[in-house]
Amino acid sequence: MEVRLITATGAALRPLEDLARLLGSGTGFVWLDIGEWDDAAEHVLTDTFRLNPMAIRDCSQRNQVPKVHVYADHVFVVLHAPQAGKAGHVHYIELDQFIGTNYLVTVHGPVNPAVDPTATRVEVDTVLHRLDNGRMHPATPAGPVVRGGVGADRPAADVHRDADQGRLAAGTTSDRRTSR
């Protein structure tokens, strides 16, 4: 398990023993990444985060479908990414996420032994790379700031919202036409 404290100055690895204190400190955003499910992971999610027991159980087993559950103090999301296997078989790489106001917990779901373990870390490693290289900073109340490219130095939420509106506008232009 890896604990990171994310602040306006970047992300720093912290000892697991600091987790409860970091969650209560309000000094940044806490990211706990659980690479493999074990009893220690269950203990942290149950006793430190006090997350929904059914959602915790879902982390310990493969989920057939993606899902989103909204609870009073957190959201639980199960995502799948396809991974090509041998002879045309497609494996689903599962990433479970608990999202709270000041934390993110990522749990790499159970994986078929035929899958390369590095495939389970693609998304997480991409975000870590951006944090470590200064390309993403949680510098505003609106969320992380994306550096470089379209929407440079703007809150990520604005970049994504503008992109969604652009797609929406492009997709609805012809729908607004009426025949006369």
DRENROTI-997735 format. One record per residue (C-alpha): residue in one letter; residue number from 1; x, y, z. Coordinates in Angstrom, 3 decimals, m for minus. Layout:
BEGIN
atom res: a	n: NUM	u: X	v: Y	w: Z $
...
END
This chain:
BEGIN
atom res: m	n: 1	u: 0.000	v: 0.000	w: 0.000 $
atom res: e	n: 2	u: 1.262	v: 3.432	w: m0.906 $
atom res: v	n: 3	u: 0.094	v: 6.629	w: 0.760 $
atom res: r	n: 4	u: 0.604	v: 9.967	w: m0.964 $
atom res: l	n: 5	u: m0.184	v: 13.427	w: 0.312 $
atom res: i	n: 6	u: m1.027	v: 15.699	w: m2.588 $
atom res: t	n: 7	u: m0.716	v: 19.431	w: m2.023 $
atom res: a	n: 8	u: m0.248	v: 22.499	w: m4.207 $
atom res: t	n: 9	u: 3.488	v: 21.773	w: m4.228 $
atom res: g	n: 10	u: 3.122	v: 18.206	w: m5.520 $
atom res: a	n: 11	u: 2.784	v: 14.657	w: m4.238 $
atom res: a	n: 12	u: 4.878	v: 13.044	w: m1.525 $
atom res: l	n: 13	u: 4.998	v: 9.452	w: m0.356 $
atom res: r	n: 14	u: 4.101	v: 9.113	w: 3.305 $
atom res: p	n: 15	u: 4.275	v: 6.156	w: 5.708 $
atom res: l	n: 16	u: 1.099	v: 4.121	w: 6.119 $
atom res: e	n: 17	u: 1.273	v: 4.893	w: 9.851 $
atom res: d	n: 18	u: 0.559	v: 8.580	w: 9.033 $
atom res: l	n: 19	u: m2.667	v: 7.812	w: 7.154 $
atom res: a	n: 20	u: m5.211	v: 8.540	w: 9.908 $
atom res: r	n: 21	u: m3.437	v: 11.757	w: 10.894 $
atom res: l	n: 22	u: m3.244	v: 12.921	w: 7.263 $
atom res: l	n: 23	u: m6.941	v: 12.293	w: 6.727 $
atom res: g	n: 24	u: m7.814	v: 14.447	w: 9.731 $
atom res: s	n: 25	u: m5.287	v: 17.201	w: 9.119 $
atom res: g	n: 26	u: m6.960	v: 18.963	w: 6.196 $
atom res: t	n: 27	u: m3.513	v: 19.817	w: 4.787 $
atom res: g	n: 28	u: m4.014	v: 18.173	w: 1.413 $
atom res: f	n: 29	u: m5.572	v: 15.377	w: m0.566 $
atom res: v	n: 30	u: m4.683	v: 11.822	w: 0.498 $
atom res: w	n: 31	u: m4.299	v: 9.054	w: m2.075 $
atom res: l	n: 32	u: m4.030	v: 5.474	w: m0.869 $
atom res: d	n: 33	u: m3.155	v: 2.995	w: m3.614 $
atom res: i	n: 34	u: m3.705	v: m0.669	w: m2.745 $
atom res: g	n: 35	u: m1.817	v: m2.820	w: m5.235 $
atom res: e	n: 36	u: m3.086	v: m6.190	w: m4.032 $
atom res: w	n: 37	u: m5.952	v: m7.139	w: m1.767 $
atom res: d	n: 38	u: m5.041	v: m8.595	w: 1.616 $
atom res: d	n: 39	u: m6.172	v: m8.515	w: 5.255 $
atom res: a	n: 40	u: m4.231	v: m5.305	w: 5.899 $
atom res: a	n: 41	u: m6.093	v: m3.546	w: 3.076 $
atom res: e	n: 42	u: m9.436	v: m4.694	w: 4.464 $
atom res: h	n: 43	u: m8.416	v: m3.471	w: 7.927 $
atom res: v	n: 44	u: m7.469	v: 0.017	w: 6.635 $
atom res: l	n: 45	u: m10.678	v: 0.419	w: 4.618 $
atom res: t	n: 46	u: m12.817	v: m0.808	w: 7.513 $
atom res: d	n: 47	u: m11.158	v: 0.824	w: 10.521 $
atom res: t	n: 48	u: m9.446	v: 3.943	w: 9.158 $
atom res: f	n: 49	u: m11.821	v: 4.992	w: 6.379 $
atom res: r	n: 50	u: m14.973	v: 3.308	w: 7.753 $
atom res: l	n: 51	u: m16.209	v: 2.602	w: 4.238 $
atom res: n	n: 52	u: m19.338	v: 0.676	w: 3.312 $
atom res: p	n: 53	u: m18.821	v: m3.049	w: 4.112 $
atom res: m	n: 54	u: m20.436	v: m4.238	w: 0.874 $
atom res: a	n: 55	u: m18.161	v: m1.983	w: m1.185 $
atom res: i	n: 56	u: m15.148	v: m3.268	w: 0.755 $
atom res: r	n: 57	u: m16.252	v: m6.839	w: 0.000 $
atom res: d	n: 58	u: m16.487	v: m5.931	w: m3.701 $
atom res: c	n: 59	u: m12.788	v: m4.982	w: m3.619 $
atom res: s	n: 60	u: m11.830	v: m8.479	w: m2.544 $
atom res: q	n: 61	u: m13.499	v: m10.196	w: m5.499 $
atom res: r	n: 62	u: m13.930	v: m9.716	w: m9.218 $
atom res: n	n: 63	u: m16.921	v: m7.675	w: m10.230 $
atom res: q	n: 64	u: m18.740	v: m8.700	w: m13.379 $
atom res: v	n: 65	u: m19.827	v: m5.201	w: m14.357 $
atom res: p	n: 66	u: m18.666	v: m1.639	w: m13.755 $
atom res: k	n: 67	u: m20.688	v: 0.196	w: m11.130 $
atom res: v	n: 68	u: m21.104	v: 3.398	w: m9.169 $
atom res: h	n: 69	u: m22.532	v: 3.540	w: m5.647 $
atom res: v	n: 70	u: m23.049	v: 6.872	w: m3.906 $
atom res: y	n: 71	u: m22.939	v: 6.886	w: m0.107 $
atom res: a	n: 72	u: m23.390	v: 9.785	w: 2.316 $
atom res: d	n: 73	u: m19.652	v: 10.485	w: 2.638 $
atom res: h	n: 74	u: m18.035	v: 8.778	w: m0.351 $
atom res: v	n: 75	u: m18.550	v: 7.360	w: m3.816 $
atom res: f	n: 76	u: m17.515	v: 3.835	w: m4.777 $
atom res: v	n: 77	u: m16.661	v: 3.189	w: m8.433 $
atom res: v	n: 78	u: m15.680	v: m0.052	w: m10.178 $
atom res: l	n: 79	u: m14.040	v: 0.427	w: m13.568 $
atom res: h	n: 80	u: m12.824	v: m2.110	w: m16.110 $
atom res: a	n: 81	u: m10.255	v: m1.722	w: m18.867 $
atom res: p	n: 82	u: m9.878	v: m4.361	w: m21.592 $
atom res: q	n: 83	u: m6.543	v: m6.142	w: m21.878 $
atom res: a	n: 84	u: m5.815	v: m8.385	w: m24.863 $
atom res: g	n: 85	u: m4.936	v: m11.939	w: m23.934 $
atom res: k	n: 86	u: m3.836	v: m14.994	w: m25.883 $
atom res: a	n: 87	u: m5.915	v: m16.379	w: m28.730 $
atom res: g	n: 88	u: m8.186	v: m13.331	w: m28.826 $
atom res: h	n: 89	u: m9.265	v: m13.579	w: m25.195 $
atom res: v	n: 90	u: m10.022	v: m10.257	w: m23.513 $
atom res: h	n: 91	u: m9.243	v: m9.826	w: m19.821 $
atom res: y	n: 92	u: m10.869	v: m7.094	w: m17.789 $
atom res: i	n: 93	u: m8.496	v: m5.152	w: m15.576 $
atom res: e	n: 94	u: m10.453	v: m3.876	w: m12.593 $
atom res: l	n: 95	u: m9.747	v: m0.682	w: m10.683 $
atom res: d	n: 96	u: m11.948	v: 0.037	w: m7.675 $
atom res: q	n: 97	u: m12.050	v: 3.586	w: m6.324 $
atom res: f	n: 98	u: m13.372	v: 5.201	w: m3.176 $
atom res: i	n: 99	u: m13.656	v: 8.947	w: m3.584 $
atom res: g	n: 100	u: m14.188	v: 11.221	w: m0.589 $
atom res: t	n: 101	u: m13.890	v: 14.947	w: m0.048 $
atom res: n	n: 102	u: m10.211	v: 14.766	w: 0.880 $
atom res: y	n: 103	u: m9.130	v: 11.320	w: m0.277 $
atom res: l	n: 104	u: m8.947	v: 8.798	w: m3.089 $
atom res: v	n: 105	u: m8.437	v: 5.106	w: m2.489 $
atom res: t	n: 106	u: m7.567	v: 2.978	w: m5.515 $
atom res: v	n: 107	u: m7.733	v: m0.803	w: m5.216 $
atom res: h	n: 108	u: m6.382	v: m2.942	w: m8.007 $
atom res: g	n: 109	u: m8.947	v: m5.698	w: m8.333 $
atom res: p	n: 110	u: m8.233	v: m9.389	w: m8.418 $
atom res: v	n: 111	u: m6.491	v: m10.255	w: m11.669 $
atom res: n	n: 112	u: m6.397	v: m13.404	w: m13.732 $
atom res: p	n: 113	u: m2.919	v: m14.966	w: m13.270 $
atom res: a	n: 114	u: m2.482	v: m14.910	w: m17.070 $
atom res: v	n: 115	u: m2.413	v: m11.087	w: m17.013 $
atom res: d	n: 116	u: 0.869	v: m9.213	w: m16.670 $
atom res: p	n: 117	u: 0.676	v: m7.418	w: m13.282 $
atom res: t	n: 118	u: 1.992	v: m4.192	w: m14.851 $
atom res: a	n: 119	u: m1.256	v: m3.960	w: m16.838 $
atom res: t	n: 120	u: m3.099	v: m3.230	w: m13.589 $
atom res: r	n: 121	u: m1.057	v: m0.080	w: m12.969 $
atom res: v	n: 122	u: m1.350	v: 1.750	w: m16.304 $
atom res: e	n: 123	u: m3.849	v: 4.423	w: m15.233 $
atom res: v	n: 124	u: m2.370	v: 4.935	w: m11.771 $
atom res: d	n: 125	u: 1.178	v: 5.155	w: m13.096 $
atom res: t	n: 126	u: 0.068	v: 7.696	w: m15.714 $
atom res: v	n: 127	u: m1.370	v: 9.982	w: m13.026 $
atom res: l	n: 128	u: 1.700	v: 9.509	w: m10.823 $
atom res: h	n: 129	u: 3.953	v: 10.386	w: m13.755 $
atom res: r	n: 130	u: 2.020	v: 13.625	w: m14.319 $
atom res: l	n: 131	u: 2.166	v: 14.517	w: m10.627 $
atom res: d	n: 132	u: 5.874	v: 13.736	w: m10.380 $
atom res: n	n: 133	u: 6.713	v: 15.736	w: m13.517 $
atom res: g	n: 134	u: 4.746	v: 18.798	w: m12.476 $
atom res: r	n: 135	u: 2.174	v: 18.392	w: m15.245 $
atom res: m	n: 136	u: m0.727	v: 18.161	w: m12.768 $
atom res: h	n: 137	u: m1.118	v: 20.202	w: m9.623 $
atom res: p	n: 138	u: m4.107	v: 20.360	w: m7.308 $
atom res: a	n: 139	u: m3.545	v: 24.096	w: m7.035 $
atom res: t	n: 140	u: m7.096	v: 25.422	w: m7.120 $
atom res: p	n: 141	u: m10.354	v: 24.707	w: m5.300 $
atom res: a	n: 142	u: m11.741	v: 23.687	w: m8.716 $
atom res: g	n: 143	u: m9.424	v: 20.679	w: m8.773 $
atom res: p	n: 144	u: m6.134	v: 19.673	w: m10.384 $
atom res: v	n: 145	u: m4.527	v: 21.972	w: m12.912 $
atom res: v	n: 146	u: m3.458	v: 20.419	w: m16.201 $
atom res: r	n: 147	u: m0.177	v: 21.788	w: m17.587 $
atom res: g	n: 148	u: 0.580	v: 21.939	w: m21.296 $
atom res: g	n: 149	u: m1.543	v: 21.248	w: m24.333 $
atom res: v	n: 150	u: m5.049	v: 22.491	w: m24.951 $
atom res: g	n: 151	u: m6.387	v: 24.291	w: m21.897 $
atom res: a	n: 152	u: m2.921	v: 24.823	w: m20.446 $
atom res: d	n: 153	u: m2.783	v: 26.001	w: m16.846 $
atom res: r	n: 154	u: m6.526	v: 25.705	w: m16.332 $
atom res: p	n: 155	u: m8.363	v: 23.603	w: m13.770 $
atom res: a	n: 156	u: m8.881	v: 20.117	w: m15.192 $
atom res: a	n: 157	u: m12.622	v: 20.371	w: m14.516 $
atom res: d	n: 158	u: m12.794	v: 23.418	w: m16.833 $
atom res: v	n: 159	u: m10.811	v: 21.663	w: m19.561 $
atom res: h	n: 160	u: m13.058	v: 18.587	w: m19.404 $
atom res: r	n: 161	u: m16.254	v: 20.668	w: m19.168 $
atom res: d	n: 162	u: m15.244	v: 22.753	w: m22.186 $
atom res: a	n: 163	u: m14.353	v: 19.637	w: m24.150 $
atom res: d	n: 164	u: m17.692	v: 18.045	w: m23.257 $
atom res: q	n: 165	u: m19.564	v: 21.200	w: m24.264 $
atom res: g	n: 166	u: m17.651	v: 21.300	w: m27.544 $
atom res: r	n: 167	u: m18.644	v: 17.724	w: m28.309 $
atom res: l	n: 168	u: m22.193	v: 18.451	w: m27.226 $
atom res: a	n: 169	u: m22.396	v: 21.579	w: m29.376 $
atom res: a	n: 170	u: m20.900	v: 19.778	w: m32.346 $
atom res: g	n: 171	u: m23.257	v: 16.852	w: m31.881 $
atom res: t	n: 172	u: m26.395	v: 18.937	w: m31.458 $
atom res: t	n: 173	u: m25.914	v: 21.549	w: m34.174 $
atom res: s	n: 174	u: m27.594	v: 19.444	w: m36.844 $
atom res: d	n: 175	u: m30.216	v: 18.258	w: m34.351 $
atom res: r	n: 176	u: m31.399	v: 21.843	w: m33.812 $
atom res: r	n: 177	u: m32.208	v: 22.353	w: m37.469 $
atom res: t	n: 178	u: m35.823	v: 22.184	w: m38.333 $
atom res: s	n: 179	u: m37.262	v: 21.576	w: m41.739 $
atom res: r	n: 180	u: m39.505	v: 24.340	w: m43.055 $
END
